[in-house]
Amino acid sequence: MQNIFAVGDTKIYKKTVSSQETATFDAGEVHPVYATFAVAKDAEWACRLFVLEMRESDEEGIGTSVSVIHKSPAMIGEEVVIEATVKSIIGNEIICSYKATVAGRLIATGEAGQKILKKE
């Protein structure tokens, strides 16, 4: 593992909300906005952007945690900007805090963690 990042470093991930990311369960759609579980997936990816640069060729990242505090909706077609910030790197684990916004409006905050391990 390459230890090339420090606490406070940031990565930005931008994405457009699609109809496949709405709050939909086996019983049907709850509402046509960006689902909390979709926020969690994208927040984990934003943290993984650090891992992609830190891992060696024989290593891979594995998710260890993700939290979402959903504050307001994002509609289909809106661009979400997720800013992940390194909160800590201890051993082979990186913890990021993040905030997700749409046009400057806060839609979610939380944390995501990953460990970097040998592929085998």
Biopython code that builds the backbone (N, CA, C, O; Angstrom):
import numpy as np
from Bio.PDB.StructureBuilder import StructureBuilder

atoms = [
    (1, "MET", "N", (0.846, -1.185, 0.000)),
    (1, "MET", "CA", (0.000, 0.000, 0.000)),
    (1, "MET", "C", (0.884, 1.239, 0.000)),
    (1, "MET", "O", (1.835, 1.353, 0.774)),
    (2, "GLN", "N", (0.545, 2.155, -0.886)),
    (2, "GLN", "CA", (1.263, 3.429, -0.936)),
    (2, "GLN", "C", (0.564, 4.426, -0.018)),
    (2, "GLN", "O", (-0.632, 4.676, -0.160)),
    (3, "ASN", "N", (1.299, 4.981, 0.903)),
    (3, "ASN", "CA", (0.727, 5.934, 1.847)),
    (3, "ASN", "C", (0.965, 7.340, 1.301)),
    (3, "ASN", "O", (1.859, 8.049, 1.763)),
    (4, "ILE", "N", (0.157, 7.740, 0.311)),
    (4, "ILE", "CA", (0.402, 8.987, -0.421)),
    (4, "ILE", "C", (-0.580, 10.108, -0.073)),
    (4, "ILE", "O", (-0.465, 11.217, -0.594)),
    (5, "PHE", "N", (-1.537, 9.824, 0.800)),
    (5, "PHE", "CA", (-2.526, 10.832, 1.174)),
    (5, "PHE", "C", (-2.417, 11.157, 2.658)),
    (5, "PHE", "O", (-1.875, 10.380, 3.444)),
    (6, "ALA", "N", (-2.942, 12.321, 3.023)),
    (6, "ALA", "CA", (-2.914, 12.777, 4.412)),
    (6, "ALA", "C", (-4.309, 13.216, 4.835)),
    (6, "ALA", "O", (-5.168, 13.488, 3.996)),
    (7, "VAL", "N", (-4.523, 13.282, 6.122)),
    (7, "VAL", "CA", (-5.782, 13.790, 6.663)),
    (7, "VAL", "C", (-6.056, 15.158, 6.039)),
    (7, "VAL", "O", (-5.179, 16.020, 5.988)),
    (8, "GLY", "N", (-7.272, 15.335, 5.575)),
    (8, "GLY", "CA", (-7.674, 16.599, 4.954)),
    (8, "GLY", "C", (-7.658, 16.586, 3.436)),
    (8, "GLY", "O", (-8.258, 17.460, 2.811)),
    (9, "ASP", "N", (-6.979, 15.608, 2.825)),
    (9, "ASP", "CA", (-6.984, 15.510, 1.364)),
    (9, "ASP", "C", (-8.392, 15.195, 0.880)),
    (9, "ASP", "O", (-9.144, 14.504, 1.566)),
    (10, "THR", "N", (-8.753, 15.697, -0.297)),
    (10, "THR", "CA", (-10.109, 15.516, -0.813)),
    (10, "THR", "C", (-10.113, 14.951, -2.230)),
    (10, "THR", "O", (-9.154, 15.103, -2.987)),
    (11, "LYS", "N", (-11.214, 14.299, -2.558)),
    (11, "LYS", "CA", (-11.526, 13.814, -3.902)),
    (11, "LYS", "C", (-12.968, 14.216, -4.186)),
    (11, "LYS", "O", (-13.805, 14.258, -3.284)),
    (12, "ILE", "N", (-13.243, 14.509, -5.443)),
    (12, "ILE", "CA", (-14.586, 14.893, -5.864)),
    (12, "ILE", "C", (-15.107, 13.849, -6.847)),
    (12, "ILE", "O", (-14.417, 13.469, -7.793)),
    (13, "TYR", "N", (-16.325, 13.396, -6.612)),
    (13, "TYR", "CA", (-17.020, 12.495, -7.531)),
    (13, "TYR", "C", (-18.334, 13.162, -7.916)),
    (13, "TYR", "O", (-19.122, 13.548, -7.052)),
    (14, "LYS", "N", (-18.565, 13.295, -9.230)),
    (14, "LYS", "CA", (-19.806, 13.895, -9.716)),
    (14, "LYS", "C", (-20.602, 12.841, -10.459)),
    (14, "LYS", "O", (-20.046, 12.009, -11.176)),
    (15, "LYS", "N", (-21.902, 12.890, -10.279)),
    (15, "LYS", "CA", (-22.777, 11.943, -10.963)),
    (15, "LYS", "C", (-24.155, 12.554, -11.137)),
    (15, "LYS", "O", (-24.565, 13.427, -10.373)),
    (16, "THR", "N", (-24.867, 12.080, -12.157)),
    (16, "THR", "CA", (-26.232, 12.519, -12.413)),
    (16, "THR", "C", (-27.187, 11.436, -11.925)),
    (16, "THR", "O", (-27.019, 10.263, -12.259)),
    (17, "VAL", "N", (-28.177, 11.821, -11.145)),
    (17, "VAL", "CA", (-29.139, 10.867, -10.599)),
    (17, "VAL", "C", (-29.972, 10.277, -11.745)),
    (17, "VAL", "O", (-30.535, 11.003, -12.564)),
    (18, "SER", "N", (-30.034, 8.941, -11.776)),
    (18, "SER", "CA", (-30.816, 8.254, -12.808)),
    (18, "SER", "C", (-32.078, 7.638, -12.200)),
    (18, "SER", "O", (-32.201, 7.527, -10.980)),
    (19, "SER", "N", (-32.994, 7.248, -13.049)),
    (19, "SER", "CA", (-34.241, 6.639, -12.572)),
    (19, "SER", "C", (-33.999, 5.289, -11.900)),
    (19, "SER", "O", (-34.852, 4.823, -11.145)),
    (20, "GLN", "N", (-32.856, 4.651, -12.157)),
    (20, "GLN", "CA", (-32.521, 3.382, -11.503)),
    (20, "GLN", "C", (-32.045, 3.572, -10.065)),
    (20, "GLN", "O", (-31.835, 2.588, -9.356)),
    (21, "GLU", "N", (-31.873, 4.808, -9.624)),
    (21, "GLU", "CA", (-31.343, 5.092, -8.288)),
    (21, "GLU", "C", (-32.388, 5.673, -7.341)),
    (21, "GLU", "O", (-32.044, 6.273, -6.322)),
    (22, "THR", "N", (-33.657, 5.495, -7.677)),
    (22, "THR", "CA", (-34.715, 6.013, -6.814)),
    (22, "THR", "C", (-35.034, 5.014, -5.698)),
    (22, "THR", "O", (-34.613, 3.858, -5.735)),
    (23, "ALA", "N", (-35.779, 5.487, -4.723)),
    (23, "ALA", "CA", (-36.159, 4.646, -3.581)),
    (23, "ALA", "C", (-37.204, 3.635, -4.043)),
    (23, "ALA", "O", (-38.406, 3.897, -3.990)),
    (24, "THR", "N", (-36.731, 2.484, -4.494)),
    (24, "THR", "CA", (-37.600, 1.430, -5.010)),
    (24, "THR", "C", (-37.247, 0.124, -4.321)),
    (24, "THR", "O", (-36.079, -0.255, -4.228)),
    (25, "PHE", "N", (-38.277, -0.554, -3.841)),
    (25, "PHE", "CA", (-38.109, -1.837, -3.165)),
    (25, "PHE", "C", (-38.939, -2.882, -3.893)),
    (25, "PHE", "O", (-39.547, -2.571, -4.917)),
    (26, "ASP", "N", (-38.981, -4.103, -3.399)),
    (26, "ASP", "CA", (-39.739, -5.179, -4.047)),
    (26, "ASP", "C", (-41.209, -4.811, -4.236)),
    (26, "ASP", "O", (-41.833, -5.241, -5.206)),
    (27, "ALA", "N", (-41.758, -4.032, -3.331)),
    (27, "ALA", "CA", (-43.166, -3.638, -3.410)),
    (27, "ALA", "C", (-43.408, -2.474, -4.362)),
    (27, "ALA", "O", (-44.557, -2.117, -4.622)),
    (28, "GLY", "N", (-42.337, -1.879, -4.885)),
    (28, "GLY", "CA", (-42.477, -0.770, -5.828)),
    (28, "GLY", "C", (-41.750, 0.476, -5.379)),
    (28, "GLY", "O", (-41.063, 0.499, -4.358)),
    (29, "GLU", "N", (-41.927, 1.516, -6.183)),
    (29, "GLU", "CA", (-41.253, 2.780, -5.902)),
    (29, "GLU", "C", (-41.920, 3.516, -4.748)),
    (29, "GLU", "O", (-43.143, 3.640, -4.694)),
    (30, "VAL", "N", (-41.093, 4.000, -3.830)),
    (30, "VAL", "CA", (-41.585, 4.793, -2.703)),
    (30, "VAL", "C", (-41.737, 6.250, -3.132)),
    (30, "VAL", "O", (-42.767, 6.881, -2.897)),
    (31, "HIS", "N", (-40.685, 6.766, -3.765)),
    (31, "HIS", "CA", (-40.709, 8.121, -4.316)),
    (31, "HIS", "C", (-39.611, 8.230, -5.374)),
    (31, "HIS", "O", (-38.608, 7.521, -5.302)),
    (32, "PRO", "N", (-39.794, 9.104, -6.342)),
    (32, "PRO", "CA", (-38.854, 9.189, -7.468)),
    (32, "PRO", "C", (-37.681, 10.138, -7.219)),
    (32, "PRO", "O", (-37.428, 11.036, -8.022)),
    (33, "VAL", "N", (-36.966, 9.938, -6.108)),
    (33, "VAL", "CA", (-35.772, 10.736, -5.799)),
    (33, "VAL", "C", (-34.627, 9.802, -5.430)),
    (33, "VAL", "O", (-34.834, 8.621, -5.150)),
    (34, "TYR", "N", (-33.424, 10.347, -5.435)),
    (34, "TYR", "CA", (-32.173, 9.648, -5.136)),
    (34, "TYR", "C", (-32.307, 8.931, -3.791)),
    (34, "TYR", "O", (-32.477, 9.567, -2.751)),
    (35, "ALA", "N", (-32.228, 7.614, -3.827)),
    (35, "ALA", "CA", (-32.423, 6.789, -2.638)),
    (35, "ALA", "C", (-31.229, 6.865, -1.685)),
    (35, "ALA", "O", (-30.094, 7.092, -2.104)),
    (36, "THR", "N", (-31.506, 6.674, -0.424)),
    (36, "THR", "CA", (-30.444, 6.664, 0.584)),
    (36, "THR", "C", (-29.420, 5.577, 0.280)),
    (36, "THR", "O", (-28.220, 5.800, 0.441)),
    (37, "PHE", "N", (-29.878, 4.396, -0.161)),
    (37, "PHE", "CA", (-28.919, 3.329, -0.469)),
    (37, "PHE", "C", (-28.068, 3.680, -1.689)),
    (37, "PHE", "O", (-26.934, 3.213, -1.788)),
    (38, "ALA", "N", (-28.580, 4.487, -2.617)),
    (38, "ALA", "CA", (-27.775, 4.933, -3.755)),
    (38, "ALA", "C", (-26.727, 5.955, -3.288)),
    (38, "ALA", "O", (-25.601, 5.960, -3.786)),
    (39, "VAL", "N", (-27.097, 6.810, -2.341)),
    (39, "VAL", "CA", (-26.131, 7.745, -1.760)),
    (39, "VAL", "C", (-24.984, 6.957, -1.121)),
    (39, "VAL", "O", (-23.815, 7.298, -1.302)),
    (40, "ALA", "N", (-25.326, 5.895, -0.370)),
    (40, "ALA", "CA", (-24.305, 5.082, 0.299)),
    (40, "ALA", "C", (-23.337, 4.473, -0.714)),
    (40, "ALA", "O", (-22.124, 4.496, -0.508)),
    (41, "LYS", "N", (-23.870, 3.932, -1.798)),
    (41, "LYS", "CA", (-23.026, 3.331, -2.843)),
    (41, "LYS", "C", (-22.070, 4.374, -3.431)),
    (41, "LYS", "O", (-20.878, 4.111, -3.591)),
    (42, "ASP", "N", (-22.595, 5.542, -3.747)),
    (42, "ASP", "CA", (-21.765, 6.574, -4.365)),
    (42, "ASP", "C", (-20.774, 7.187, -3.384)),
    (42, "ASP", "O", (-19.677, 7.578, -3.781)),
    (43, "ALA", "N", (-21.142, 7.277, -2.119)),
    (43, "ALA", "CA", (-20.213, 7.765, -1.095)),
    (43, "ALA", "C", (-19.058, 6.786, -0.929)),
    (43, "ALA", "O", (-17.906, 7.197, -0.788)),
    (44, "GLU", "N", (-19.366, 5.483, -0.944)),
    (44, "GLU", "CA", (-18.297, 4.483, -0.857)),
    (44, "GLU", "C", (-17.366, 4.607, -2.060)),
    (44, "GLU", "O", (-16.149, 4.491, -1.915)),
    (45, "TRP", "N", (-17.926, 4.839, -3.237)),
    (45, "TRP", "CA", (-17.091, 5.007, -4.434)),
    (45, "TRP", "C", (-16.192, 6.244, -4.297)),
    (45, "TRP", "O", (-15.016, 6.194, -4.658)),
    (46, "ALA", "N", (-16.733, 7.342, -3.781)),
    (46, "ALA", "CA", (-15.936, 8.557, -3.618)),
    (46, "ALA", "C", (-14.725, 8.299, -2.732)),
    (46, "ALA", "O", (-13.634, 8.791, -3.019)),
    (47, "CYS", "N", (-14.905, 7.529, -1.652)),
    (47, "CYS", "CA", (-13.781, 7.158, -0.783)),
    (47, "CYS", "C", (-12.827, 6.211, -1.522)),
    (47, "CYS", "O", (-11.610, 6.284, -1.355)),
    (48, "ARG", "N", (-13.395, 5.335, -2.329)),
    (48, "ARG", "CA", (-12.576, 4.368, -3.070)),
    (48, "ARG", "C", (-11.627, 5.056, -4.055)),
    (48, "ARG", "O", (-10.608, 4.479, -4.435)),
    (49, "LEU", "N", (-11.949, 6.276, -4.468)),
    (49, "LEU", "CA", (-11.051, 7.000, -5.367)),
    (49, "LEU", "C", (-9.654, 7.136, -4.757)),
    (49, "LEU", "O", (-8.658, 7.125, -5.480)),
    (50, "PHE", "N", (-9.579, 7.265, -3.438)),
    (50, "PHE", "CA", (-8.277, 7.278, -2.767)),
    (50, "PHE", "C", (-7.615, 5.912, -2.870)),
    (50, "PHE", "O", (-6.428, 5.807, -3.179)),
    (51, "VAL", "N", (-8.400, 4.861, -2.607)),
    (51, "VAL", "CA", (-7.884, 3.486, -2.606)),
    (51, "VAL", "C", (-7.291, 3.124, -3.965)),
    (51, "VAL", "O", (-6.262, 2.452, -4.031)),
    (52, "LEU", "N", (-7.927, 3.560, -5.042)),
    (52, "LEU", "CA", (-7.443, 3.235, -6.382)),
    (52, "LEU", "C", (-6.002, 3.704, -6.603)),
    (52, "LEU", "O", (-5.245, 3.074, -7.342)),
    (53, "GLU", "N", (-5.637, 4.798, -5.966)),
    (53, "GLU", "CA", (-4.271, 5.311, -6.089)),
    (53, "GLU", "C", (-3.327, 4.741, -5.030)),
    (53, "GLU", "O", (-2.112, 4.717, -5.231)),
    (54, "MET", "N", (-3.871, 4.285, -3.915)),
    (54, "MET", "CA", (-3.052, 3.791, -2.811)),
    (54, "MET", "C", (-2.651, 2.328, -2.953)),
    (54, "MET", "O", (-1.574, 1.932, -2.509)),
    (55, "ARG", "N", (-3.508, 1.532, -3.567)),
    (55, "ARG", "CA", (-3.268, 0.089, -3.623)),
    (55, "ARG", "C", (-2.130, -0.250, -4.584)),
    (55, "ARG", "O", (-1.886, 0.444, -5.571)),
    (56, "GLU", "N", (-1.452, -1.332, -4.258)),
    (56, "GLU", "CA", (-0.431, -1.894, -5.138)),
    (56, "GLU", "C", (-1.114, -2.861, -6.099)),
    (56, "GLU", "O", (-2.293, -3.170, -5.921)),
    (57, "SER", "N", (-0.403, -3.343, -7.108)),
    (57, "SER", "CA", (-1.006, -4.211, -8.124)),
    (57, "SER", "C", (-1.517, -5.530, -7.550)),
    (57, "SER", "O", (-2.412, -6.146, -8.129)),
    (58, "ASP", "N", (-0.961, -5.973, -6.419)),
    (58, "ASP", "CA", (-1.409, -7.230, -5.802)),
    (58, "ASP", "C", (-2.384, -6.996, -4.648)),
    (58, "ASP", "O", (-2.617, -7.887, -3.831)),
    (59, "GLU", "N", (-2.953, -5.787, -4.589)),
    (59, "GLU", "CA", (-3.862, -5.432, -3.499)),
    (59, "GLU", "C", (-5.220, -4.981, -4.044)),
    (59, "GLU", "O", (-5.366, -4.636, -5.216)),
    (60, "GLU", "N", (-6.204, -4.998, -3.142)),
    (60, "GLU", "CA", (-7.541, -4.517, -3.485)),
    (60, "GLU", "C", (-8.162, -3.910, -2.243)),
    (60, "GLU", "O", (-7.808, -4.265, -1.119)),
    (61, "GLY", "N", (-9.094, -2.988, -2.457)),
    (61, "GLY", "CA", (-9.816, -2.381, -1.351)),
    (61, "GLY", "C", (-11.091, -3.145, -1.062)),
    (61, "GLY", "O", (-11.700, -3.730, -1.958)),
    (62, "ILE", "N", (-11.486, -3.132, 0.197)),
    (62, "ILE", "CA", (-12.733, -3.767, 0.619)),
    (62, "ILE", "C", (-13.444, -2.807, 1.568)),
    (62, "ILE", "O", (-12.835, -2.258, 2.486)),
    (63, "GLY", "N", (-14.731, -2.614, 1.333)),
    (63, "GLY", "CA", (-15.494, -1.712, 2.180)),
    (63, "GLY", "C", (-15.621, -2.244, 3.594)),
    (63, "GLY", "O", (-15.833, -3.438, 3.801)),
    (64, "THR", "N", (-15.489, -1.349, 4.571)),
    (64, "THR", "CA", (-15.623, -1.732, 5.976)),
    (64, "THR", "C", (-16.798, -1.045, 6.660)),
    (64, "THR", "O", (-17.325, -1.553, 7.649)),
    (65, "SER", "N", (-17.209, 0.105, 6.139)),
    (65, "SER", "CA", (-18.319, 0.826, 6.766)),
    (65, "SER", "C", (-18.828, 1.909, 5.830)),
    (65, "SER", "O", (-18.105, 2.397, 4.962)),
    (66, "VAL", "N", (-20.074, 2.269, 6.024)),
    (66, "VAL", "CA", (-20.640, 3.431, 5.334)),
    (66, "VAL", "C", (-21.827, 3.923, 6.153)),
    (66, "VAL", "O", (-22.627, 3.129, 6.648)),
    (67, "SER", "N", (-21.931, 5.235, 6.287)),
    (67, "SER", "CA", (-23.075, 5.832, 6.976)),
    (67, "SER", "C", (-23.629, 6.962, 6.117)),
    (67, "SER", "O", (-22.901, 7.619, 5.373)),
    (68, "VAL", "N", (-24.935, 7.170, 6.243)),
    (68, "VAL", "CA", (-25.597, 8.232, 5.483)),
    (68, "VAL", "C", (-26.545, 8.971, 6.406)),
    (68, "VAL", "O", (-27.399, 8.369, 7.057)),
    (69, "ILE", "N", (-26.384, 10.265, 6.453)),
    (69, "ILE", "CA", (-27.372, 11.130, 7.087)),
    (69, "ILE", "C", (-27.990, 11.920, 5.930)),
    (69, "ILE", "O", (-27.397, 12.869, 5.416)),
    (70, "HIS", "N", (-29.189, 11.505, 5.539)),
    (70, "HIS", "CA", (-29.857, 12.070, 4.364)),
    (70, "HIS", "C", (-30.618, 13.322, 4.799)),
    (70, "HIS", "O", (-31.506, 13.253, 5.650)),
    (71, "LYS", "N", (-30.267, 14.456, 4.213)),
    (71, "LYS", "CA", (-30.806, 15.735, 4.679)),
    (71, "LYS", "C", (-31.854, 16.337, 3.757)),
    (71, "LYS", "O", (-32.769, 17.014, 4.226)),
    (72, "SER", "N", (-31.736, 16.102, 2.445)),
    (72, "SER", "CA", (-32.719, 16.638, 1.501)),
    (72, "SER", "C", (-32.644, 15.847, 0.201)),
    (72, "SER", "O", (-31.649, 15.167, -0.053)),
    (73, "PRO", "N", (-33.688, 15.929, -0.626)),
    (73, "PRO", "CA", (-33.738, 15.088, -1.827)),
    (73, "PRO", "C", (-32.895, 15.617, -2.978)),
    (73, "PRO", "O", (-32.572, 16.802, -3.060)),
    (74, "ALA", "N", (-32.554, 14.687, -3.861)),
    (74, "ALA", "CA", (-31.971, 15.011, -5.166)),
    (74, "ALA", "C", (-32.876, 14.354, -6.195)),
    (74, "ALA", "O", (-33.224, 13.180, -6.072)),
    (75, "MET", "N", (-33.250, 15.110, -7.198)),
    (75, "MET", "CA", (-34.197, 14.630, -8.198)),
    (75, "MET", "C", (-33.476, 13.947, -9.359)),
    (75, "MET", "O", (-32.288, 14.170, -9.595)),
    (76, "ILE", "N", (-34.220, 13.116, -10.070)),
    (76, "ILE", "CA", (-33.684, 12.484, -11.282)),
    (76, "ILE", "C", (-33.201, 13.588, -12.225)),
    (76, "ILE", "O", (-33.894, 14.579, -12.454)),
    (77, "GLY", "N", (-32.004, 13.392, -12.763)),
    (77, "GLY", "CA", (-31.420, 14.362, -13.688)),
    (77, "GLY", "C", (-30.538, 15.405, -13.038)),
    (77, "GLY", "O", (-29.805, 16.108, -13.734)),
    (78, "GLU", "N", (-30.588, 15.526, -11.717)),
    (78, "GLU", "CA", (-29.739, 16.510, -11.044)),
    (78, "GLU", "C", (-28.327, 15.958, -10.863)),
    (78, "GLU", "O", (-28.136, 14.754, -10.696)),
    (79, "GLU", "N", (-27.346, 16.853, -10.898)),
    (79, "GLU", "CA", (-25.957, 16.446, -10.671)),
    (79, "GLU", "C", (-25.640, 16.518, -9.182)),
    (79, "GLU", "O", (-25.821, 17.551, -8.538)),
    (80, "VAL", "N", (-25.165, 15.402, -8.656)),
    (80, "VAL", "CA", (-24.738, 15.318, -7.267)),
    (80, "VAL", "C", (-23.221, 15.398, -7.244)),
    (80, "VAL", "O", (-22.546, 14.716, -8.016)),
    (81, "VAL", "N", (-22.689, 16.225, -6.366)),
    (81, "VAL", "CA", (-21.244, 16.342, -6.161)),
    (81, "VAL", "C", (-20.943, 15.781, -4.780)),
    (81, "VAL", "O", (-21.437, 16.278, -3.768)),
    (82, "ILE", "N", (-20.120, 14.731, -4.758)),
    (82, "ILE", "CA", (-19.726, 14.127, -3.486)),
    (82, "ILE", "C", (-18.265, 14.461, -3.249)),
    (82, "ILE", "O", (-17.396, 14.095, -4.040)),
    (83, "GLU", "N", (-18.005, 15.154, -2.159)),
    (83, "GLU", "CA", (-16.645, 15.507, -1.760)),
    (83, "GLU", "C", (-16.238, 14.618, -0.596)),
    (83, "GLU", "O", (-16.772, 14.731, 0.507)),
    (84, "ALA", "N", (-15.282, 13.731, -0.860)),
    (84, "ALA", "CA", (-14.756, 12.836, 0.171)),
    (84, "ALA", "C", (-13.475, 13.433, 0.727)),
    (84, "ALA", "O", (-12.629, 13.919, -0.024)),
    (85, "THR", "N", (-13.337, 13.395, 2.044)),
    (85, "THR", "CA", (-12.172, 13.962, 2.719)),
    (85, "THR", "C", (-11.567, 12.895, 3.625)),
    (85, "THR", "O", (-12.281, 12.245, 4.388)),
    (86, "VAL", "N", (-10.252, 12.718, 3.541)),
    (86, "VAL", "CA", (-9.585, 11.743, 4.403)),
    (86, "VAL", "C", (-9.721, 12.201, 5.849)),
    (86, "VAL", "O", (-9.291, 13.294, 6.216)),
    (87, "LYS", "N", (-10.326, 11.344, 6.658)),
    (87, "LYS", "CA", (-10.465, 11.604, 8.094)),
    (87, "LYS", "C", (-9.334, 10.933, 8.862)),
    (87, "LYS", "O", (-8.785, 11.507, 9.803)),
    (88, "SER", "N", (-8.988, 9.703, 8.450)),
    (88, "SER", "CA", (-7.872, 9.006, 9.088)),
    (88, "SER", "C", (-7.353, 7.901, 8.172)),
    (88, "SER", "O", (-8.091, 7.345, 7.359)),
    (89, "ILE", "N", (-6.083, 7.603, 8.323)),
    (89, "ILE", "CA", (-5.459, 6.434, 7.706)),
    (89, "ILE", "C", (-4.668, 5.768, 8.821)),
    (89, "ILE", "O", (-3.656, 6.290, 9.288)),
    (90, "ILE", "N", (-5.151, 4.608, 9.235)),
    (90, "ILE", "CA", (-4.492, 3.864, 10.314)),
    (90, "ILE", "C", (-4.192, 2.477, 9.779)),
    (90, "ILE", "O", (-5.101, 1.711, 9.459)),
    (91, "GLY", "N", (-2.910, 2.161, 9.684)),
    (91, "GLY", "CA", (-2.517, 0.885, 9.101)),
    (91, "GLY", "C", (-2.982, 0.818, 7.667)),
    (91, "GLY", "O", (-2.621, 1.662, 6.847)),
    (92, "ASN", "N", (-3.791, -0.195, 7.361)),
    (92, "ASN", "CA", (-4.276, -0.371, 5.994)),
    (92, "ASN", "C", (-5.730, 0.088, 5.823)),
    (92, "ASN", "O", (-6.375, -0.263, 4.835)),
    (93, "GLU", "N", (-6.246, 0.870, 6.779)),
    (93, "GLU", "CA", (-7.636, 1.329, 6.689)),
    (93, "GLU", "C", (-7.707, 2.837, 6.508)),
    (93, "GLU", "O", (-7.038, 3.599, 7.207)),
    (94, "ILE", "N", (-8.538, 3.251, 5.546)),
    (94, "ILE", "CA", (-8.787, 4.666, 5.309)),
    (94, "ILE", "C", (-10.250, 4.952, 5.643)),
    (94, "ILE", "O", (-11.147, 4.220, 5.226)),
    (95, "ILE", "N", (-10.475, 6.015, 6.392)),
    (95, "ILE", "CA", (-11.821, 6.480, 6.732)),
    (95, "ILE", "C", (-11.977, 7.874, 6.128)),
    (95, "ILE", "O", (-11.140, 8.754, 6.327)),
    (96, "CYS", "N", (-13.064, 8.050, 5.389)),
    (96, "CYS", "CA", (-13.356, 9.345, 4.785)),
    (96, "CYS", "C", (-14.677, 9.871, 5.320)),
    (96, "CYS", "O", (-15.621, 9.112, 5.537)),
    (97, "SER", "N", (-14.731, 11.155, 5.526)),
    (97, "SER", "CA", (-16.024, 11.804, 5.709)),
    (97, "SER", "C", (-16.417, 12.331, 4.333)),
    (97, "SER", "O", (-15.564, 12.517, 3.465)),
    (98, "TYR", "N", (-17.699, 12.567, 4.143)),
    (98, "TYR", "CA", (-18.119, 13.097, 2.851)),
    (98, "TYR", "C", (-19.319, 14.013, 3.030)),
    (98, "TYR", "O", (-20.036, 13.961, 4.029)),
    (99, "LYS", "N", (-19.505, 14.850, 2.023)),
    (99, "LYS", "CA", (-20.734, 15.626, 1.915)),
    (99, "LYS", "C", (-21.175, 15.546, 0.463)),
    (99, "LYS", "O", (-20.361, 15.605, -0.458)),
    (100, "ALA", "N", (-22.478, 15.409, 0.281)),
    (100, "ALA", "CA", (-23.069, 15.351, -1.052)),
    (100, "ALA", "C", (-23.952, 16.574, -1.224)),
    (100, "ALA", "O", (-24.772, 16.888, -0.361)),
    (101, "THR", "N", (-23.779, 17.260, -2.345)),
    (101, "THR", "CA", (-24.542, 18.470, -2.605)),
    (101, "THR", "C", (-25.129, 18.451, -4.017)),
    (101, "THR", "O", (-24.641, 17.752, -4.905)),
    (102, "VAL", "N", (-26.179, 19.230, -4.192)),
    (102, "VAL", "CA", (-26.759, 19.501, -5.504)),
    (102, "VAL", "C", (-26.854, 21.012, -5.619)),
    (102, "VAL", "O", (-27.578, 21.649, -4.854)),
    (103, "ALA", "N", (-26.130, 21.587, -6.565)),
    (103, "ALA", "CA", (-26.123, 23.039, -6.770)),
    (103, "ALA", "C", (-25.856, 23.785, -5.465)),
    (103, "ALA", "O", (-26.465, 24.820, -5.197)),
    (104, "GLY", "N", (-24.940, 23.249, -4.658)),
    (104, "GLY", "CA", (-24.566, 23.881, -3.402)),
    (104, "GLY", "C", (-25.467, 23.538, -2.220)),
    (104, "GLY", "O", (-25.147, 23.887, -1.083)),
    (105, "ARG", "N", (-26.587, 22.863, -2.468)),
    (105, "ARG", "CA", (-27.510, 22.467, -1.397)),
    (105, "ARG", "C", (-27.081, 21.121, -0.838)),
    (105, "ARG", "O", (-26.896, 20.161, -1.587)),
    (106, "LEU", "N", (-26.922, 21.051, 0.480)),
    (106, "LEU", "CA", (-26.491, 19.824, 1.136)),
    (106, "LEU", "C", (-27.599, 18.787, 1.085)),
    (106, "LEU", "O", (-28.722, 19.047, 1.517)),
    (107, "ILE", "N", (-27.275, 17.585, 0.546)),
    (107, "ILE", "CA", (-28.277, 16.518, 0.539)),
    (107, "ILE", "C", (-27.910, 15.375, 1.476)),
    (107, "ILE", "O", (-28.798, 14.667, 1.953)),
    (108, "ALA", "N", (-26.611, 15.177, 1.752)),
    (108, "ALA", "CA", (-26.238, 14.083, 2.655)),
    (108, "ALA", "C", (-24.823, 14.285, 3.184)),
    (108, "ALA", "O", (-23.986, 14.939, 2.562)),
    (109, "THR", "N", (-24.588, 13.694, 4.368)),
    (109, "THR", "CA", (-23.253, 13.635, 4.952)),
    (109, "THR", "C", (-23.064, 12.241, 5.524)),
    (109, "THR", "O", (-24.020, 11.476, 5.651)),
    (110, "GLY", "N", (-21.827, 11.918, 5.867)),
    (110, "GLY", "CA", (-21.556, 10.638, 6.494)),
    (110, "GLY", "C", (-20.091, 10.281, 6.415)),
    (110, "GLY", "O", (-19.229, 11.133, 6.201)),
    (111, "GLU", "N", (-19.829, 8.983, 6.596)),
    (111, "GLU", "CA", (-18.467, 8.458, 6.531)),
    (111, "GLU", "C", (-18.472, 7.151, 5.765)),
    (111, "GLU", "O", (-19.479, 6.445, 5.701)),
    (112, "ALA", "N", (-17.321, 6.847, 5.184)),
    (112, "ALA", "CA", (-17.118, 5.559, 4.509)),
    (112, "ALA", "C", (-15.704, 5.082, 4.828)),
    (112, "ALA", "O", (-14.770, 5.879, 4.913)),
    (113, "GLY", "N", (-15.562, 3.765, 5.003)),
    (113, "GLY", "CA", (-14.260, 3.191, 5.313)),
    (113, "GLY", "C", (-13.921, 2.046, 4.385)),
    (113, "GLY", "O", (-14.803, 1.325, 3.919)),
    (114, "GLN", "N", (-12.634, 1.884, 4.121)),
    (114, "GLN", "CA", (-12.139, 0.768, 3.320)),
    (114, "GLN", "C", (-10.794, 0.315, 3.868)),
    (114, "GLN", "O", (-10.021, 1.110, 4.403)),
    (115, "LYS", "N", (-10.533, -0.972, 3.723)),
    (115, "LYS", "CA", (-9.227, -1.519, 4.035)),
    (115, "LYS", "C", (-8.590, -2.001, 2.750)),
    (115, "LYS", "O", (-9.270, -2.467, 1.836)),
    (116, "ILE", "N", (-7.283, -1.882, 2.694)),
    (116, "ILE", "CA", (-6.527, -2.367, 1.545)),
    (116, "ILE", "C", (-5.839, -3.665, 1.964)),
    (116, "ILE", "O", (-5.054, -3.696, 2.911)),
    (117, "LEU", "N", (-6.159, -4.741, 1.228)),
    (117, "LEU", "CA", (-5.671, -6.083, 1.547)),
    (117, "LEU", "C", (-5.030, -6.713, 0.321)),
    (117, "LEU", "O", (-5.274, -6.287, -0.808)),
    (118, "LYS", "N", (-4.213, -7.727, 0.552)),
    (118, "LYS", "CA", (-3.678, -8.529, -0.548)),
    (118, "LYS", "C", (-4.843, -9.219, -1.247)),
    (118, "LYS", "O", (-5.779, -9.662, -0.581)),
    (119, "LYS", "N", (-4.806, -9.320, -2.571)),
    (119, "LYS", "CA", (-5.903, -9.922, -3.327)),
    (119, "LYS", "C", (-6.176, -11.356, -2.911)),
    (119, "LYS", "O", (-7.331, -11.776, -2.844)),
    (120, "GLU", "N", (-5.114, -12.114, -2.630)),
    (120, "GLU", "CA", (-5.351, -13.513, -2.260)),
    (120, "GLU", "C", (-5.963, -13.601, -0.886)),
    (120, "GLU", "O", (-6.235, -14.699, -0.400)),
]
sb = StructureBuilder()
sb.init_structure("model")
sb.init_model(0)
sb.init_chain("A")
sb.init_seg("    ")
for serial, (resi, resn, name, xyz) in enumerate(atoms, 1):
    if name == "N":
        sb.init_residue(resn, " ", resi, " ")
    sb.init_atom(name, np.array(xyz, "f"), 0.0, 1.0, " ", f" {name:<3s}", serial, name[0])
structure = sb.get_structure()
